[in-house]
Amino acid sequence: MRVLSVHRDVIVVESRAWRTAATVVRSGDEAFLIDSPVFPDELELLPSLLEQAGFSFSGLLATHGDWDHLLGRLAFPGASLGVAATTAGRLEEHPGAAQRELRDFDERFYLEREGSLALGSVDALPVPGYCGLGDSELELHAADGHTVDGMAVWIPWAGVLVAGDYLSPVEIPVLEGSPEAYAATLSRLEPLVAQADWLVAGHGGALERDAGLRLLEEDRAYLAGLSEETARLPRGRDDGEQRRLHAANVARLAYS
């Protein structure tokens, strides 16, 4: 697990699994964990990591409903979990899906965890909108296209954008929603990326502004090519796994 402080109030934790990124953000005497690392030992370290950094844990946020972003409750049982209203609807429509996918992952890699993932009730947040943290507010921006739900989180006093599963340096755009929705999300994120000091990609961790802007243009070009059946994988994101994800995108569009 990698840990990087990008601001005195923002720590980014990058999991060994898929380089899944989680962000801890502080304002005053409160701190939220946005998304989560994946492996049991990484989750077990989070409470002591926050304590050592002087961050007083207050609650959880998740950018979207994919299971690998919902594991904060394993580190902080009983904590409140805030999600976009679209994500709350997704979790309600597919009860137990995250738990089943987590179980499949653990069985595949022979992992053991103490306790089970209990999502229970979640706090549905209006998006676009704001979420109070200490004496500040986080800005919540709609982010669908990768999935049918989701939000990105802008931390204005730190100049940090938590983008969810967008603008990844290691993964091409993966479509469970539509290419049009994905492209619309990129357009919404563009002015935030342009003013950010740091971007946190859901897979790939913390990036500086120029890298984020480059990825945005690469992802736009990929989406345009996907619609025209001329898509080329961006340089650096063209390995075997990305070719597999690209084939899945093509198949999904063919049957949509």
ZIHU-V966172 format. One record per backbone hydrogen bond with DSSP energy under -0.5 kcal/mol. CO is the residue of the C=O (numbers start at 1). NH is the residue of the N-H. Records with the same first field share a line. If there is no record, write none. Layout:
CO: NH, NH
//
This chain:
2: 14
4: 6, 12
7: 10
9: 26
10: 6, 7
11: 24
12: 4
13: 15, 22
14: 2
16: 18
17: 20
19: 204
20: 15
22: 13
23: 25, 34
24: 11
25: 32
27: 30
30: 27
31: 58, 59
32: 25, 34
33: 35, 61
34: 23
39: 43
40: 44
41: 45
42: 46
43: 46, 47
45: 49
46: 50
47: 51
48: 52
49: 53
50: 54, 55
51: 54
54: 56
55: 57
56: 31
59: 33
60: 82
61: 35
63: 151
66: 69
67: 70
70: 73
71: 74, 75
72: 75, 76
76: 79
80: 60
81: 123
82: 62
83: 125
84: 88
85: 89
86: 90
87: 91
88: 92
89: 93
90: 94
92: 95
94: 97
96: 100
97: 101
98: 102
99: 103
100: 104
101: 105
102: 106
103: 107
104: 108
105: 109
106: 111
107: 110
113: 115
116: 118
117: 119
122: 124
123: 83, 125
125: 85
129: 140
131: 138
133: 136
136: 133
138: 131
139: 154
140: 128, 129
141: 152
145: 176, 177
146: 176
147: 145
150: 143
152: 141, 154
153: 155, 162
154: 139, 156
155: 158, 159, 160
159: 197, 198
160: 155, 162
161: 163, 200
162: 153
164: 166, 202
173: 175
178: 182
179: 183
180: 184
181: 185
182: 186
183: 187
184: 188
185: 189
186: 190
187: 191
189: 192, 193
190: 194
191: 195
192: 196
193: 196
197: 209
198: 161
199: 201, 207
200: 163
201: 205
202: 21
203: 170
205: 201
207: 199
208: 211, 212
209: 213
210: 214
211: 215
212: 216
213: 217
214: 218
215: 219
216: 220
217: 221
218: 222
219: 223
220: 224
221: 225
222: 226
223: 227
224: 228
225: 230, 231
226: 229
234: 237
239: 243
240: 244
241: 245
242: 246
243: 247
244: 248
245: 249
246: 250
247: 251
248: 252
249: 253
250: 254
251: 255
253: 256
//
